[in-house]
Structure formats: structure tokens, C-alpha cells
Amino acid sequence: MINLLSFINEDGRYTAYQWQNKITIETFFYEPLLSVEFDKSTLQCIPITDEEWSGPMFLIFRFVYLQQEIYKHQKAKSRIKREIDGKQFDWI
């Protein structure tokens, strides 16, 4: 959740703040656009306004996609390391 909060604030188009298990995304004019709530295994995006909520929504989609790619890369890297470590003593 902290990673998402910093990702939104570093993007520069919106600001975000956290309250308990909820992140509120707003414009620079302090107009709330989208609320993101976290549960055990779900991520709920609730539009607060009728307009301009799609921009923050796609920002969240981008964050989730990038986190998934990072996870895949780390998993592949650890698999390759395990294969290399396993082959290291095959000659014995």
C-alpha cells in the first residue's frame, strides 16, 4: 500500500494520502477523484466524482502491471539461480 501511495505521488499528476486501509487520490486543487480500499486479497477502486476518475484508475492499473512484471522477473531470477546452484556440483 505504501508502494502505491509513493507511486501515485511520484507520478506528478495527482496527489494521494492514506487513511487507515484506504488511499484517496485527488487533484492538485484538492478535489477527490478516486478512493482505493484494501482488504485481505482485494483492491477496490471507488470513483468519488463522475468525471476524471479514469486517469487515476489507469495509474493504478499501471502500478499493478509493473508490480506483476517485477514479481515475474524476481521469480525467474531466483529460478535461474537455483538451476545454476544445482548444476554447480553435478560433476562430483
ABEGO torsion letter per residue (X at the ends): XAAAAAAAAAAGABBBBBBEABBBBBBAAGBBABBBBBBAABBBBBBABABGAAAAAAAAAAAAAAAAAAAAAAAAAAAAAAAAAAAAAAAX
